Amino acid sequence: QVVSGGTDNHLFSLNVMSQGVTGKQAEDKLHEVGITVNKNLIPFDTQPAQQGSGIRIGTPAVCSRGFGPTEAVEVAKLIDRALRPGQSANVLEEVKTAARALCERFPIYR
């Protein structure tokens, strides 16, 4: 759930508690699969500051790679899949492989 009032600038926050994880747990799990986000407090957060209920996602990296709307949806699906409760190590490895393949299709401009 987007909780930052929209997505009309270069970053937005998502509430990840519905996935059964704190922001810190989501940050760590996504880091393991090669997706970089930051844990973040959300409005009216009840979690301690070191945990948070949300993650902050920045868009500059995807823009720098030339991702379009299709790839943005693909990233969102990878995040959702990685954060679903009870994901096996095999599923997380599949997400990691898919994230890597996506980045290889869109190398950073030099």
FISEBA-259598 format. One record per residue: residue number from 1; residue in three letters; x, y, z of N, C-alpha, C in turn. Coordinates in nm, 4 decimals, m for minus. Atoms other than C-alpha are relative to their C-alpha. Layout:
BEGIN
@i = NUM; aa = ALA; n_xx = X; n_yy = Y; n_zz = Z; ca_xx = X; ca_yy = Y; ca_zz = Z; c_xx = X; c_yy = Y; c_zz = Z
...
end
This chain:
BEGIN
@i = 1; aa = GLN; n_xx = 0.0847; n_yy = m0.1171; n_zz = 0.0000; ca_xx = 0.0000; ca_yy = 0.0000; ca_zz = 0.0000; c_xx = 0.0894; c_yy = 0.1236; c_zz = 0.0000
@i = 2; aa = VAL; n_xx = m0.0746; n_yy = m0.1254; n_zz = 0.0063; ca_xx = 0.1451; ca_yy = 0.3372; ca_zz = m0.1065; c_xx = m0.0532; c_yy = 0.0921; c_zz = 0.1089
@i = 3; aa = VAL; n_xx = 0.0422; n_yy = m0.0858; n_zz = m0.1111; ca_xx = 0.1402; ca_yy = 0.5684; ca_zz = 0.1966; c_xx = 0.0633; c_yy = 0.1379; c_zz = m0.0060
@i = 4; aa = SER; n_xx = m0.0706; n_yy = m0.1277; n_zz = 0.0079; ca_xx = 0.3391; ca_yy = 0.8665; ca_zz = 0.0726; c_xx = m0.0787; c_yy = 0.1063; c_zz = m0.0739
@i = 5; aa = GLY; n_xx = 0.0820; n_yy = m0.1004; n_zz = 0.0653; ca_xx = 0.0496; ca_yy = 1.0524; ca_zz = m0.0844; c_xx = 0.0081; c_yy = m0.0058; c_zz = m0.1514
@i = 6; aa = GLY; n_xx = m0.0095; n_yy = 0.0136; n_zz = 0.1448; ca_xx = 0.1270; ca_yy = 0.9297; ca_zz = m0.4336; c_xx = 0.1393; c_yy = m0.0365; c_zz = m0.0436
@i = 7; aa = THR; n_xx = m0.1294; n_yy = 0.0368; n_zz = 0.0577; ca_xx = 0.4129; ca_yy = 0.8602; ca_zz = m0.6644; c_xx = 0.0452; c_yy = 0.1069; c_zz = m0.0983
@i = 8; aa = ASP; n_xx = m0.0293; n_yy = m0.1056; n_zz = 0.0958; ca_xx = 0.4552; ca_yy = 1.1992; ca_zz = m0.8291; c_xx = 0.1364; c_yy = 0.0656; c_zz = 0.0196
@i = 9; aa = ASN; n_xx = m0.1388; n_yy = m0.0459; n_zz = m0.0028; ca_xx = 0.8199; ca_yy = 1.2495; ca_zz = m0.7319; c_xx = 0.0916; c_yy = m0.1219; c_zz = m0.0043
@i = 10; aa = HIS; n_xx = m0.0981; n_yy = 0.1064; n_zz = 0.0205; ca_xx = 1.1353; ca_yy = 1.0384; ca_zz = m0.7255; c_xx = 0.0013; c_yy = m0.1087; c_zz = 0.1069
@i = 11; aa = LEU; n_xx = 0.0051; n_yy = 0.1061; n_zz = m0.1003; ca_xx = 1.0464; ca_yy = 0.8327; ca_zz = m0.4182; c_xx = m0.1395; c_yy = m0.0116; c_zz = 0.0573
@i = 12; aa = PHE; n_xx = 0.1283; n_yy = 0.0219; n_zz = m0.0662; ca_xx = 0.7520; ca_yy = 0.6825; ca_zz = m0.2398; c_xx = 0.0174; c_yy = m0.1048; c_zz = 0.1079
@i = 13; aa = SER; n_xx = m0.0052; n_yy = 0.0948; n_zz = m0.1115; ca_xx = 0.6807; ca_yy = 0.4796; ca_zz = 0.0731; c_xx = m0.1151; c_yy = m0.0988; c_zz = m0.0096
@i = 14; aa = LEU; n_xx = 0.0999; n_yy = 0.1065; n_zz = m0.0023; ca_xx = 0.4957; ca_yy = 0.1515; ca_zz = 0.1051; c_xx = m0.0118; c_yy = m0.0563; c_zz = 0.1404
@i = 15; aa = ASN; n_xx = 0.0241; n_yy = 0.0719; n_zz = m0.1243; ca_xx = 0.3383; ca_yy = m0.0042; ca_zz = 0.4133; c_xx = 0.0151; c_yy = m0.1486; c_zz = m0.0309
@i = 16; aa = VAL; n_xx = m0.0247; n_yy = 0.1424; n_zz = 0.0273; ca_xx = 0.4717; ca_yy = m0.3620; ca_zz = 0.4229; c_xx = m0.0521; c_yy = m0.0916; c_zz = 0.1105
@i = 17; aa = MET; n_xx = 0.0476; n_yy = 0.0819; n_zz = m0.1116; ca_xx = 0.3092; ca_yy = m0.4792; ca_zz = 0.7464; c_xx = m0.1040; c_yy = m0.1030; c_zz = m0.0444
@i = 18; aa = SER; n_xx = 0.0984; n_yy = 0.0976; n_zz = 0.0480; ca_xx = 0.0317; ca_yy = m0.6504; ca_zz = 0.5475; c_xx = 0.0677; c_yy = m0.1256; c_zz = m0.0550
@i = 19; aa = GLN; n_xx = m0.0769; n_yy = 0.1158; n_zz = 0.0450; ca_xx = 0.3051; ca_yy = m0.8822; ca_zz = 0.4180; c_xx = 0.0574; c_yy = m0.0773; c_zz = 0.1188
@i = 20; aa = GLY; n_xx = m0.0475; n_yy = 0.0687; n_zz = m0.1196; ca_xx = 0.3839; ca_yy = m0.9795; ca_zz = 0.7771; c_xx = 0.1450; c_yy = 0.0278; c_zz = 0.0342
@i = 21; aa = VAL; n_xx = m0.1386; n_yy = m0.0369; n_zz = m0.0281; ca_xx = 0.7220; ca_yy = m0.8055; ca_zz = 0.7867; c_xx = 0.0073; c_yy = 0.1468; c_zz = 0.0389
@i = 22; aa = THR; n_xx = m0.0269; n_yy = m0.1406; n_zz = m0.0289; ca_xx = 0.8597; ca_yy = m0.4840; ca_zz = 0.9304; c_xx = 0.0773; c_yy = 0.0591; c_zz = m0.1171
@i = 23; aa = GLY; n_xx = m0.0802; n_yy = m0.0647; n_zz = 0.1026; ca_xx = 1.0340; ca_yy = m0.2302; ca_zz = 0.7135; c_xx = 0.1426; c_yy = m0.0514; c_zz = m0.0025
@i = 24; aa = LYS; n_xx = m0.1374; n_yy = 0.0500; n_zz = m0.0090; ca_xx = 1.3719; ca_yy = m0.3523; ca_zz = 0.8374; c_xx = 0.0101; c_yy = m0.1412; c_zz = m0.0569
@i = 25; aa = GLN; n_xx = m0.0015; n_yy = 0.1364; n_zz = 0.0535; ca_xx = 1.2874; ca_yy = m0.7150; ca_zz = 0.7608; c_xx = m0.0151; c_yy = 0.0014; c_zz = m0.1524
@i = 26; aa = ALA; n_xx = 0.0183; n_yy = m0.0119; n_zz = 0.1450; ca_xx = 1.1668; ca_yy = m0.6149; ca_zz = 0.4135; c_xx = 0.1276; c_yy = 0.0499; c_zz = m0.0662
@i = 27; aa = GLU; n_xx = m0.1259; n_yy = m0.0530; n_zz = 0.0528; ca_xx = 1.4829; ca_yy = m0.4108; ca_zz = 0.3535; c_xx = 0.1042; c_yy = m0.1115; c_zz = m0.0104
@i = 28; aa = ASP; n_xx = m0.0998; n_yy = 0.1073; n_zz = m0.0024; ca_xx = 1.7012; ca_yy = m0.7074; ca_zz = 0.4512; c_xx = m0.0313; c_yy = m0.1090; c_zz = m0.1031
@i = 29; aa = LYS; n_xx = 0.0380; n_yy = 0.1062; n_zz = 0.0933; ca_xx = 1.5051; ca_yy = m0.9636; ca_zz = 0.2482; c_xx = 0.0188; c_yy = 0.0459; c_zz = m0.1446
@i = 30; aa = LEU; n_xx = m0.0152; n_yy = m0.0499; n_zz = 0.1366; ca_xx = 1.4997; ca_yy = m0.7444; ca_zz = m0.0621; c_xx = 0.1469; c_yy = 0.0178; c_zz = m0.0364
@i = 31; aa = HIS; n_xx = m0.1441; n_yy = m0.0108; n_zz = 0.0248; ca_xx = 1.8724; ca_yy = m0.6767; ca_zz = m0.0264; c_xx = 0.0564; c_yy = m0.1360; c_zz = m0.0422
@i = 32; aa = GLU; n_xx = m0.0460; n_yy = 0.1355; n_zz = 0.0326; ca_xx = 1.9272; ca_yy = m1.0545; ca_zz = m0.0372; c_xx = m0.0294; c_yy = m0.0380; c_zz = m0.1450
@i = 33; aa = VAL; n_xx = 0.0363; n_yy = 0.0337; n_zz = 0.1380; ca_xx = 1.7541; ca_yy = m1.0716; ca_zz = m0.3771; c_xx = 0.0442; c_yy = 0.1071; c_zz = m0.0995
@i = 34; aa = GLY; n_xx = m0.0572; n_yy = m0.0994; n_zz = 0.0902; ca_xx = 1.9328; ca_yy = m0.7682; ca_zz = m0.5197; c_xx = m0.0863; c_yy = 0.1211; c_zz = m0.0274
@i = 35; aa = ILE; n_xx = 0.0858; n_yy = m0.1179; n_zz = 0.0154; ca_xx = 1.6628; ca_yy = m0.5038; ca_zz = m0.4766; c_xx = 0.0260; c_yy = 0.0918; c_zz = 0.1187
@i = 36; aa = THR; n_xx = m0.0373; n_yy = m0.0931; n_zz = m0.1059; ca_xx = 1.7688; ca_yy = m0.1963; ca_zz = m0.2806; c_xx = m0.1155; c_yy = 0.0930; c_zz = 0.0343
@i = 37; aa = VAL; n_xx = 0.0998; n_yy = m0.0916; n_zz = m0.0564; ca_xx = 1.5130; ca_yy = m0.0143; ca_zz = m0.0640; c_xx = 0.0506; c_yy = 0.0409; c_zz = 0.1378
@i = 38; aa = ASN; n_xx = m0.0339; n_yy = m0.0403; n_zz = m0.1362; ca_xx = 1.5290; ca_yy = 0.1597; ca_zz = 0.2736; c_xx = m0.1199; c_yy = m0.0215; c_zz = 0.0901
@i = 39; aa = LYS; n_xx = 0.1086; n_yy = 0.0055; n_zz = m0.0988; ca_xx = 1.3260; ca_yy = 0.0824; ca_zz = 0.5838; c_xx = m0.0432; c_yy = 0.1434; c_zz = 0.0263
@i = 40; aa = ASN; n_xx = 0.0503; n_yy = m0.1352; n_zz = m0.0168; ca_xx = 1.1071; ca_yy = 0.3794; ca_zz = 0.6610; c_xx = m0.1196; c_yy = m0.0011; c_zz = 0.0941
@i = 41; aa = LEU; n_xx = 0.1214; n_yy = m0.0194; n_zz = m0.0786; ca_xx = 0.8579; ca_yy = 0.4987; ca_zz = 0.9164; c_xx = m0.1090; c_yy = 0.0515; c_zz = m0.0924
@i = 42; aa = ILE; n_xx = 0.1140; n_yy = m0.0478; n_zz = 0.0768; ca_xx = 0.5121; ca_yy = 0.5622; ca_zz = 0.7773; c_xx = m0.0873; c_yy = 0.0840; c_zz = 0.0926
@i = 43; aa = PRO; n_xx = 0.0866; n_yy = m0.0798; n_zz = m0.0871; ca_xx = 0.2432; ca_yy = 0.8023; ca_zz = 0.9025; c_xx = m0.0689; c_yy = m0.0870; c_zz = 0.1063
@i = 44; aa = PHE; n_xx = 0.0626; n_yy = 0.0665; n_zz = m0.1148; ca_xx = 0.1127; ca_yy = 0.6968; ca_zz = 1.2462; c_xx = 0.0607; c_yy = m0.1375; c_zz = 0.0283
@i = 45; aa = ASP; n_xx = m0.0692; n_yy = 0.1277; n_zz = m0.0175; ca_xx = 0.3692; ca_yy = 0.4154; ca_zz = 1.2614; c_xx = 0.0028; c_yy = m0.0396; c_zz = 0.1470
@i = 46; aa = THR; n_xx = m0.0064; n_yy = 0.0519; n_zz = m0.1371; ca_xx = 0.3529; ca_yy = 0.1967; ca_zz = 1.5732; c_xx = 0.1272; c_yy = m0.0809; c_zz = 0.0242
@i = 47; aa = GLN; n_xx = m0.1254; n_yy = 0.0742; n_zz = m0.0129; ca_xx = 0.6842; ca_yy = 0.0202; ca_zz = 1.5072; c_xx = 0.1105; c_yy = 0.0934; c_zz = 0.0496
@i = 48; aa = PRO; n_xx = m0.1145; n_yy = m0.0821; n_zz = m0.0403; ca_xx = 1.0093; ca_yy = 0.1412; ca_zz = 1.6668; c_xx = 0.0735; c_yy = 0.0531; c_zz = m0.1234
@i = 49; aa = ALA; n_xx = m0.0695; n_yy = m0.0643; n_zz = 0.1116; ca_xx = 1.2212; ca_yy = 0.3696; ca_zz = 1.4486; c_xx = 0.0997; c_yy = m0.0929; c_zz = m0.0685
@i = 50; aa = GLN; n_xx = m0.0987; n_yy = 0.0905; n_zz = 0.0599; ca_xx = 1.4812; ca_yy = 0.0958; ca_zz = 1.3951; c_xx = m0.0643; c_yy = m0.1123; c_zz = m0.0821
@i = 51; aa = GLN; n_xx = 0.0718; n_yy = 0.1029; n_zz = 0.0764; ca_xx = 1.2134; ca_yy = m0.1329; ca_zz = 1.2447; c_xx = m0.0875; c_yy = 0.0620; c_zz = m0.1081
@i = 52; aa = GLY; n_xx = 0.0915; n_yy = m0.0640; n_zz = 0.0944; ca_xx = 0.9464; ca_yy = 0.0843; ca_zz = 1.0826; c_xx = m0.1004; c_yy = m0.0978; c_zz = m0.0585
@i = 53; aa = SER; n_xx = 0.1034; n_yy = 0.0817; n_zz = 0.0642; ca_xx = 0.6356; ca_yy = m0.0406; ca_zz = 0.9068; c_xx = 0.0056; c_yy = 0.0108; c_zz = m0.1516
@i = 54; aa = GLY; n_xx = m0.0018; n_yy = m0.0227; n_zz = 0.1437; ca_xx = 0.7369; ca_yy = 0.0727; ca_zz = 0.5619; c_xx = 0.1374; c_yy = m0.0094; c_zz = m0.0609
@i = 55; aa = ILE; n_xx = m0.1239; n_yy = m0.0114; n_zz = 0.0760; ca_xx = 0.9973; ca_yy = 0.0834; ca_zz = 0.2926; c_xx = m0.0131; c_yy = 0.1201; c_zz = m0.0923
@i = 56; aa = ARG; n_xx = m0.0050; n_yy = m0.1130; n_zz = 0.0933; ca_xx = 1.1026; ca_yy = 0.3762; ca_zz = 0.0796; c_xx = 0.0671; c_yy = m0.0495; c_zz = m0.1272
@i = 57; aa = ILE; n_xx = m0.0517; n_yy = 0.0414; n_zz = 0.1298; ca_xx = 1.1573; ca_yy = 0.3137; ca_zz = m0.2888; c_xx = 0.0315; c_yy = 0.1251; c_zz = m0.0805
@i = 58; aa = GLY; n_xx = m0.0403; n_yy = m0.1110; n_zz = 0.0859; ca_xx = 1.3507; ca_yy = 0.5552; ca_zz = m0.5064; c_xx = m0.0013; c_yy = m0.0432; c_zz = m0.1455
@i = 59; aa = THR; n_xx = 0.0096; n_yy = 0.0336; n_zz = 0.1419; ca_xx = 1.3038; ca_yy = 0.5701; ca_zz = m0.8808; c_xx = 0.1214; c_yy = 0.0387; c_zz = m0.0842
@i = 60; aa = PRO; n_xx = m0.1117; n_yy = m0.0380; n_zz = 0.0871; ca_xx = 1.6352; ca_yy = 0.7234; ca_zz = m1.0024; c_xx = 0.0739; c_yy = m0.1183; c_zz = m0.0625
@i = 61; aa = ALA; n_xx = m0.0743; n_yy = 0.1141; n_zz = 0.0553; ca_xx = 1.8027; ca_yy = 0.3834; ca_zz = m1.0470; c_xx = m0.0741; c_yy = m0.0633; c_zz = m0.1174
@i = 62; aa = VAL; n_xx = 0.0740; n_yy = 0.0606; n_zz = 0.1105; ca_xx = 1.5240; ca_yy = 0.2442; ca_zz = m1.2626; c_xx = m0.0053; c_yy = 0.0936; c_zz = m0.1202
@i = 63; aa = CYS; n_xx = m0.0021; n_yy = m0.0968; n_zz = 0.1103; ca_xx = 1.5136; ca_yy = 0.5639; ca_zz = m1.4679; c_xx = 0.1363; c_yy = 0.0010; c_zz = m0.0682
@i = 64; aa = SER; n_xx = m0.1353; n_yy = 0.0007; n_zz = 0.0565; ca_xx = 1.8917; ca_yy = 0.5578; ca_zz = m1.5141; c_xx = 0.0230; c_yy = m0.1205; c_zz = m0.0902
@i = 65; aa = ARG; n_xx = m0.0140; n_yy = 0.1207; n_zz = 0.0821; ca_xx = 1.8617; ca_yy = 0.2085; ca_zz = m1.6563; c_xx = m0.0915; c_yy = 0.0021; c_zz = m0.1217
@i = 66; aa = GLY; n_xx = 0.0920; n_yy = m0.0074; n_zz = 0.1129; ca_xx = 1.5839; ca_yy = 0.3109; ca_zz = m1.8938; c_xx = m0.1241; c_yy = m0.0859; c_zz = 0.0144
@i = 67; aa = PHE; n_xx = 0.1225; n_yy = 0.0771; n_zz = m0.0219; ca_xx = 1.3050; ca_yy = 0.1078; ca_zz = m1.7341; c_xx = m0.1203; c_yy = 0.0849; c_zz = m0.0393
@i = 68; aa = GLY; n_xx = 0.1268; n_yy = m0.0643; n_zz = 0.0293; ca_xx = 0.9577; ca_yy = 0.1926; ca_zz = m1.8565; c_xx = m0.1084; c_yy = m0.0564; c_zz = 0.0905
@i = 69; aa = PRO; n_xx = 0.1109; n_yy = 0.0485; n_zz = m0.0831; ca_xx = 0.6129; ca_yy = 0.1185; ca_zz = m1.7139; c_xx = m0.0049; c_yy = m0.1522; c_zz = 0.0121
@i = 70; aa = THR; n_xx = 0.0030; n_yy = 0.1464; n_zz = m0.0039; ca_xx = 0.6359; ca_yy = m0.2507; ca_zz = m1.8043; c_xx = 0.1009; c_yy = m0.0537; c_zz = 0.1002
@i = 71; aa = GLU; n_xx = m0.1045; n_yy = 0.0445; n_zz = m0.0917; ca_xx = 0.9619; ca_yy = m0.2919; ca_zz = m1.6136; c_xx = m0.0314; c_yy = 0.0413; c_zz = 0.1435
@i = 72; aa = ALA; n_xx = 0.0395; n_yy = m0.0428; n_zz = m0.1344; ca_xx = 0.8268; ca_yy = m0.0924; ca_zz = m1.3171; c_xx = m0.0989; c_yy = m0.0997; c_zz = 0.0604
@i = 73; aa = VAL; n_xx = 0.0949; n_yy = 0.1019; n_zz = m0.0466; ca_xx = 0.5406; ca_yy = m0.3414; ca_zz = m1.2908; c_xx = 0.0747; c_yy = m0.1288; c_zz = 0.0331
@i = 74; aa = GLU; n_xx = m0.0793; n_yy = 0.1205; n_zz = m0.0254; ca_xx = 0.7930; ca_yy = m0.6251; ca_zz = m1.3140; c_xx = 0.0732; c_yy = 0.0102; c_zz = 0.1340
@i = 75; aa = VAL; n_xx = m0.0684; n_yy = m0.0212; n_zz = m0.1283; ca_xx = 0.9931; ca_yy = m0.4773; ca_zz = m1.0229; c_xx = m0.0998; c_yy = m0.0122; c_zz = 0.1146
@i = 76; aa = ALA; n_xx = 0.1018; n_yy = 0.0082; n_zz = m0.1051; ca_xx = 0.6739; ca_yy = m0.4366; ca_zz = m0.8179; c_xx = m0.0393; c_yy = m0.1452; c_zz = 0.0267
@i = 77; aa = LYS; n_xx = 0.0352; n_yy = 0.1413; n_zz = m0.0170; ca_xx = 0.5857; ca_yy = m0.8012; ca_zz = m0.8790; c_xx = 0.1116; c_yy = m0.0771; c_zz = 0.0698
@i = 78; aa = LEU; n_xx = m0.1124; n_yy = 0.0662; n_zz = m0.0671; ca_xx = 0.9350; ca_yy = m0.9114; ca_zz = m0.7742; c_xx = 0.0014; c_yy = 0.0340; c_zz = 0.1484
@i = 79; aa = ILE; n_xx = 0.0049; n_yy = m0.0412; n_zz = m0.1407; ca_xx = 0.9073; ca_yy = m0.7089; ca_zz = m0.4527; c_xx = m0.1123; c_yy = m0.0741; c_zz = 0.0716
@i = 80; aa = ASP; n_xx = 0.1137; n_yy = 0.0694; n_zz = m0.0610; ca_xx = 0.5640; ca_yy = m0.8549; ca_zz = m0.3808; c_xx = 0.0310; c_yy = m0.1476; c_zz = 0.0210
@i = 81; aa = ARG; n_xx = m0.0306; n_yy = 0.1436; n_zz = m0.0105; ca_xx = 0.6824; ca_yy = m1.2083; ca_zz = m0.4489; c_xx = 0.1016; c_yy = m0.0277; c_zz = 0.1101
@i = 82; aa = ALA; n_xx = m0.1036; n_yy = 0.0204; n_zz = m0.1024; ca_xx = 0.9905; ca_yy = m1.1727; ca_zz = m0.2272; c_xx = m0.0546; c_yy = 0.0189; c_zz = 0.1403
@i = 83; aa = LEU; n_xx = 0.0488; n_yy = m0.0328; n_zz = m0.1340; ca_xx = 0.7907; ca_yy = m1.0303; ca_zz = 0.0630; c_xx = m0.1199; c_yy = m0.0825; c_zz = 0.0444
@i = 84; aa = ARG; n_xx = 0.1129; n_yy = 0.0839; n_zz = m0.0416; ca_xx = 0.5037; ca_yy = m1.2798; ca_zz = 0.0625; c_xx = 0.0421; c_yy = m0.0897; c_zz = 0.1154
@i = 85; aa = PRO; n_xx = m0.0341; n_yy = 0.0845; n_zz = m0.1150; ca_xx = 0.4912; ca_yy = m1.4721; ca_zz = 0.3899; c_xx = 0.0364; c_yy = m0.1422; c_zz = m0.0416
@i = 86; aa = GLY; n_xx = m0.0364; n_yy = 0.1397; n_zz = 0.0167; ca_xx = 0.6647; ca_yy = m1.8081; ca_zz = 0.3980; c_xx = 0.0700; c_yy = m0.0366; c_zz = m0.1290
@i = 87; aa = GLN; n_xx = m0.0686; n_yy = 0.0321; n_zz = 0.1251; ca_xx = 0.8650; ca_yy = m1.7799; ca_zz = 0.0785; c_xx = 0.1200; c_yy = m0.0906; c_zz = 0.0267
@i = 88; aa = SER; n_xx = m0.1116; n_yy = 0.0934; n_zz = m0.0131; ca_xx = 1.1110; ca_yy = m2.0644; ca_zz = 0.0340; c_xx = 0.1276; c_yy = 0.0621; c_zz = m0.0559
@i = 89; aa = ALA; n_xx = m0.1288; n_yy = m0.0450; n_zz = 0.0533; ca_xx = 1.4789; ca_yy = m2.0180; ca_zz = m0.0405; c_xx = 0.0016; c_yy = m0.0121; c_zz = m0.1521
@i = 90; aa = ASN; n_xx = 0.0057; n_yy = 0.0173; n_zz = 0.1456; ca_xx = 1.4071; ca_yy = m2.1481; ca_zz = m0.3919; c_xx = m0.0712; c_yy = 0.1165; c_zz = m0.0671
@i = 91; aa = VAL; n_xx = 0.0742; n_yy = m0.1128; n_zz = 0.0566; ca_xx = 1.1501; ca_yy = m1.8756; ca_zz = m0.4579; c_xx = 0.0843; c_yy = 0.1267; c_zz = 0.0076
@i = 92; aa = LEU; n_xx = m0.0842; n_yy = m0.1191; n_zz = m0.0129; ca_xx = 1.3850; ca_yy = m1.6077; ca_zz = m0.3248; c_xx = 0.1147; c_yy = m0.0037; c_zz = m0.1006
@i = 93; aa = GLU; n_xx = m0.1056; n_yy = 0.0124; n_zz = 0.1020; ca_xx = 1.6583; ca_yy = m1.7405; ca_zz = m0.5544; c_xx = m0.0558; c_yy = 0.0312; c_zz = m0.1387
@i = 94; aa = GLU; n_xx = 0.0647; n_yy = m0.0325; n_zz = 0.1280; ca_xx = 1.4147; ca_yy = m1.7183; ca_zz = m0.8487; c_xx = m0.0184; c_yy = 0.1506; c_zz = m0.0145
@i = 95; aa = VAL; n_xx = 0.0163; n_yy = m0.1456; n_zz = 0.0028; ca_xx = 1.3394; ca_yy = m1.3560; ca_zz = m0.7579; c_xx = 0.1346; c_yy = 0.0666; c_zz = m0.0260
@i = 96; aa = LYS; n_xx = m0.1345; n_yy = m0.0558; n_zz = 0.0186; ca_xx = 1.7111; ca_yy = m1.2812; ca_zz = m0.7355; c_xx = 0.0456; c_yy = m0.0155; c_zz = m0.1448
@i = 97; aa = THR; n_xx = m0.0379; n_yy = 0.0257; n_zz = 0.1390; ca_xx = 1.7720; ca_yy = m1.4389; ca_zz = m1.0758; c_xx = m0.0773; c_yy = 0.0909; c_zz = m0.0949
@i = 98; aa = ALA; n_xx = 0.0826; n_yy = m0.0862; n_zz = 0.0849; ca_xx = 1.4828; ca_yy = m1.2449; ca_zz = m1.2309; c_xx = 0.0431; c_yy = 0.1459; c_zz = 0.0114
@i = 99; aa = ALA; n_xx = m0.0458; n_yy = m0.1382; n_zz = m0.0191; ca_xx = 1.6043; ca_yy = m0.9163; ca_zz = m1.0792; c_xx = 0.1318; c_yy = 0.0225; c_zz = m0.0732
@i = 100; aa = ARG; n_xx = m0.1293; n_yy = m0.0107; n_zz = 0.0691; ca_xx = 1.9552; ca_yy = m0.9778; ca_zz = m1.2111; c_xx = m0.0205; c_yy = 0.0028; c_zz = m0.1516
@i = 101; aa = ALA; n_xx = 0.0263; n_yy = 0.0051; n_zz = 0.1443; ca_xx = 1.8217; ca_yy = m1.0665; ca_zz = m1.5584; c_xx = m0.0594; c_yy = 0.1315; c_zz = m0.0497
@i = 102; aa = LEU; n_xx = 0.0590; n_yy = m0.1288; n_zz = 0.0368; ca_xx = 1.6146; ca_yy = m0.7485; ca_zz = m1.5663; c_xx = 0.1080; c_yy = 0.1073; c_zz = m0.0091
@i = 103; aa = CYS; n_xx = m0.1085; n_yy = m0.0991; n_zz = 0.0015; ca_xx = 1.9192; ca_yy = m0.5387; ca_zz = m1.4803; c_xx = 0.0956; c_yy = m0.0234; c_zz = m0.1164
@i = 104; aa = GLU; n_xx = m0.0878; n_yy = 0.0292; n_zz = 0.1138; ca_xx = 2.1253; ca_yy = m0.7154; ca_zz = m1.7455; c_xx = m0.0618; c_yy = 0.0448; c_zz = m0.1317
@i = 105; aa = ARG; n_xx = 0.0684; n_yy = m0.0489; n_zz = 0.1207; ca_xx = 1.8619; ca_yy = m0.6253; ca_zz = m2.0065; c_xx = 0.0088; c_yy = 0.1513; c_zz = m0.0121
@i = 106; aa = PHE; n_xx = m0.0053; n_yy = m0.1459; n_zz = m0.0032; ca_xx = 1.8938; ca_yy = m0.2603; ca_zz = m1.9020; c_xx = 0.1242; c_yy = 0.0450; c_zz = 0.0762
@i = 107; aa = PRO; n_xx = m0.1224; n_yy = m0.0394; n_zz = m0.0715; ca_xx = 2.2581; ca_yy = m0.1869; ca_zz = m1.8159; c_xx = 0.0008; c_yy = 0.1496; c_zz = 0.0301
@i = 108; aa = ILE; n_xx = m0.0137; n_yy = m0.1415; n_zz = m0.0360; ca_xx = 2.3486; ca_yy = 0.1403; ca_zz = m1.6483; c_xx = 0.0715; c_yy = 0.0717; c_zz = m0.1129
@i = 109; aa = TYR; n_xx = m0.0615; n_yy = m0.0794; n_zz = 0.1074; ca_xx = 2.4284; ca_yy = 0.4070; ca_zz = m1.9077; c_xx = 0.1376; c_yy = 0.0454; c_zz = 0.0417
@i = 110; aa = ARG; n_xx = m0.1364; n_yy = m0.0472; n_zz = m0.0287; ca_xx = 2.7963; ca_yy = 0.4972; ca_zz = m1.9305; c_xx = 0.0434; c_yy = 0.0970; c_zz = m0.1046
end
